[in-house]
């Protein structure tokens, strides 16, 4: 991989959120037109999703639709809308479960865990609490602890949701083949005209193969499958563009990124677009795009610091060219979740900022927490 490209951020928590939202829609009436095959109606489904959001405006049911839009279109503004719907005090089991879901989507994992504790005390169904807690554990790097419960749930209640949840955890501990088989089973278990669940599974598989298994060719093929289901799936298109740029297919990467910035304010996509334009000799254009990405990141960090701490650290290590700022946000990210990836990001940031003693201390802490021989 070309190491001059902006480094790919860790997105496992986003993957958990996307699959969680997709699981919800799998049990709903599909927003896509019923006479259009699910494999070709992804953008129609997104347009209809906006209609459902408008119909449910201000209601609790809007939360899942909003988060689904946020995951597929990188519409980060939905986090503000969801917070408005969930942050007012509510002590019913259903309210607490919804707020836990919303806070987890914003990477407020500790608060989400407290909500789940309160939901259990308020009488929430144990299965509902356990399912959300398992997704939290995976996002926090505690997949090994979550596995026994997830395996038992998959055996007890096999199906799309349990297979996806177990696949995420198996992948997180390095069981790539087992996870891929579970994803395949989940796709075969789908019984919906909505394209969202299948697209989320293909995206999760692409992320797993490209970033965890080190097989970018296979990952790219799976991102392409996700885009066949939902052509406007912004994270899948961004990841595919990153892989294309890394292997030198600049024209294809630029085409994907131009399509993204036409529909989304995603700062990661804009930063990569600016980097590629700089390399193509378009200095003014590339510099402007990177400056726009910086402004967008700073705005998001003001409102949702934990949700964007890791992405901001990656940006400032790369196109943003500010190692001290990168280290600040890498530290924040590590405080929120002590995963291997969070430690690795903090180590890289400390090294870039010439904080070599801090980098060595972080590496010692990471190796004490995780097997240093493992990937």
N, C-alpha and C positions, 0 to 999 in steps of 0.2 A: 504494500500500500504506500502511496505517496505521502510521506510524513509531513509535507508542507501544507497539506489540506487541513482544514479545521477538523480536529479529532471528533469522532462520533461519540455522542453523549450516551450515558447509561439510561435506558428507557424501560427497564423492567416494570417499574411502578406504573408507567403509562400503559404498558401492555396489560397489566392486571386490570386497570380501570376500563380499557377498551373492551376487554372480554367480559367484564362484569356488566357493562352497559349493554353489550350485544346479547348477553344471556337474557337480560330483561326483555329486549325486543323480540327475542325468539318465541316468547310465550304470549306476545301481544298480536293483535291484528296488524298485519304487515302494512306499513305506510305506502308501499309501492302499489302501482296500478296492478290489479289482479290479472289482467289480460296480457301483461308484458312479462316475459320470462325473467326470473330473479337474476340470472347471470348477466342480463343486459340492462337492467333498469336501475342501477345504483344511483345515478344522478336524479332520476325521477323520484326515487325513494327519499333522497335528501330534500328535494323541493317539498314533498309531501310531509316530511318531518317538520319543516318550518311551519306548515299549516297546523300540525298537531300541537306544536309549541304555542302558537297563537291561540288555539282553542283552549288550551289548558293554562293560559296565562294566570299567574298568581296562585295556582293550585299546586298541591304537593306532587301530583302526577307529572307536572312539567319538569321536575328535577331530572328524572332519568332521560327524558327527551333532550334536555339542554346539555347534559353531560355527554350524551351520544353525539350531538352536534359538535361539541367541543373536541371530542376525540377524533372524529373523522375529518373535520375541516380546520383543525388547529385554531378554533375560534376561542381564544383565551378570555374573551369578554364574558363568556357564560359563567365563569367562576364568580364574577360579581353578582350575576343574577341568581345563581344557586345560593350564594351566601345570604342574599336578601330573603330567600324563601326558607332557609334552614336555621340561620343564626338566632332569630328571636327565641326566647326561652320556650321550650316545650318539654314536658316530662312524660308524655305517653310513650309506650314502647315503639310505636310506629314512627313518631317524630324523632326519637333518638336514633333509630336505625337509619332514617333518611339523612340525619345530620352526620352520622358517622361515615356514611357513604360519601357525602359531599366533602367532608373534611379530608378523607383519604384521597379524594381526587385532587385536592389542593396540597397534598403531601403533608398535611397536618396530622401525622400518624399518631402522635401521643394523645392528642385531643380526641381523635377518632376512637382510640382504644378506651378512653374514659367513657365515651358515649356508649360503646358496646357493653361495658360493665354496667352502666346505668340501665341500658335497655334490658339486660338480663334480669336485673332487680325489678324492673317494671313489668316483667312477665312476657317479654318477647320470646317467640319460639326459639328453642335451643338451636335448631338447624340453621335458622336465619342468622343468629348471632355467630355461630361457629363458622359459617361460610364466609362472613365478612372478616372475622378474626383471622382466618387462614390466609385470606388475601393480604391482610396487613402484615402477617408474619413473612410472607414471601417478599413483599415490598421492603421489609426491614432487614432482609438477609437471614431470616430465621426459617427458611424452607425446610431444613432438616427436622425441626421441631413440629412443623405443620404436616409433614408427610404421613405419619400414622393415621391421623384423623381423616385426612383427605383420601387415603387408600380405603379406609373403612367406609367412608361415605360413598365412594365410587362403587364399591362392592355391594353396598346396601341399596343405593339408588343410581344405577348406571344411567348414563344419558349425556346430553350435550354439556350441561353446566358442570356436572361432576367430573367429566373427562377433561374439560378445559382447565378447571381449577387444579386437578392433579397434574396435568401436563406442565403447567407453569412451574409447579414446585419440583417436579422431576427434572425439568430443564435447569432449574436454578441450582441443583446439586450436581449437575453434570451428566445426568442420565438422558442423553440426547435422543438415542434411538427409541427408548421407552416413551419419551415425551412425544416424539413424532408419531409413533403408533397411536397414542391417545388422541392427538389432534386429528389423525385420519379417521379414527372411530367417531370422534365428535362430529365431523363433517357428514359421515354416513348416518348419524342419528338425527340430523337436522330435518325438521318437518315444518318449513315455513317458506312463504314467498318473499320474506324480507331478505335483502342481500347483505345486511349488516353483520349477522353472526358469522357467515362464511368468510366475509372479507376480514373480520377481526382475527379469525383463526389463521388465515393465510398470512396475515401480517405478523402474528405471533411466531409462526413457523419461520418466516423470513428473518425475523430478528434473532431467533435462536440459532439458525444455521449460519448466518453471516457474522454475528457478534460473539456468540458463545462457542460455536463449533469451528469457527474459522474457515467457513466454506462460502465465500461471497458469491460464487457462481450459483450455487443452489439457493442461497438467500435471495438473490436477484430474481430468480425464476418464481419464487413464492411471492415476492412483492408484486411482480407482474400479475400473478393470479389475483391478488387482492385488488389490484387496479382494474382487472377485468370485471370484478364484481361491483366495485364502486370507483369509477374513474376519477372522481374528485377527492379521493382518500389522501389527504395531504401528507400525513406521516409516511405512508407507504411510498408515495411519489418522492418525498424528500430522501428517504433511505435509498431508494433506487438511484436517485441522482447522485448521492454520495458515492455509491459503489461505482457508478459509471465514471464519475470524475476521478476516482482513485485509479481506475484502470486506463485512463486517458481518453475516454469517450466524451470529450468536452461538449461537443455539439448536442449530443443526446441529453447530457446533464443540464445544459442551459435550457433546452426546450422544456424539460420537466420543471425546472425552477421558475421559468417565465410563466408557465401555466399556474404554478402555485401562487406567485405573488399577485396574479390577476384576481384571485378569489380569497386570499388570506393575508393577514398581517403578521404571519409567523416570522419572528426575527431570525431564527436559524436558517430558514430558506433564503432570506434576504442577505444574510452574511455570507453564505456559500456562493450565492449569485454574484455578490460584490467581489469575492475572492477570485472567482473565475474570470470576471471581467478585467480585474487587475492583471491577471496572467495573460489575458488576450491583448494587453496593451491599451485597454480603455480605462486609463487612470482616473479621469474625472468621474466617469460613471461608477466605477467600482468603489472609489472612495466615498461617493455620495451614498451608495447603497449600504456600505458598512456603517457609515454614520447614522443612517436611518435605523439600522439594526440595533445599534448601541442605544439610541433614544427609546426604541420600543422595549428593549430589555430593561432599561432603567425604570420605565413606567410600570412594567409588570412586576419588577422587584419591589417597587414601592407598595403595590397592592397585595401581592401574593409571593412573598420572599421565598418561602420553602418550596413552592411549586416550580420555581425557576432558578433556584440556587445552582443546581448542577449544570444546567444549560448555560447559565451566565458564566460560570467558571470556565466551561469549555470555550465559550466565545472569547473571553478575555485572554485565554491561553493561545488562541489562534488569531482570527481576524481582528479582534478588539485590541490586541497587543498591549495588555496591561497586566503583567504578572502579579502585582500586588493586589489588584482588584480581583483577579482570578483566585488568589489564595484566600482572600476574605470570604468569597462566596463558597469556595470549596470547604472551608471550615464550618460555615453555616450548614451546608449540606451534610457534613459528617456528624454534626450535632443532632440532626434530625433522624439519621439512619446510619448506623455503623456497619454498612455493608462492605464487602471486599472492594467493590467498584468505587464507593465513596472514599475509602482509604487511598486507593490508587490515584484517584483524581486529586486528593489533597497532597499526596506525595509529589505528583508531577507539578502541581502549582507551587509547592514549597521549593522544589528544585529550580523552577523557572524564576522564582523571586530571590534566589540565592540564599534561602533559609535552609542551609544544609543540615544544621543540627536538628531542626524541626522535621525535615524530611527523613532523617535517620530514625528519629523517635517514632514517627508515624509508621515507618516500615517495620520497626520492631513490634509495635502494637498490632499491626495487621498480621504479622507472621505468628504472633502469640494467639491471636483470635482465630486465624484460619490456617489450614495446612499450607505452608509455603510451596509445596510441591504441586498443589492442585492448580488448575487453570483459573 
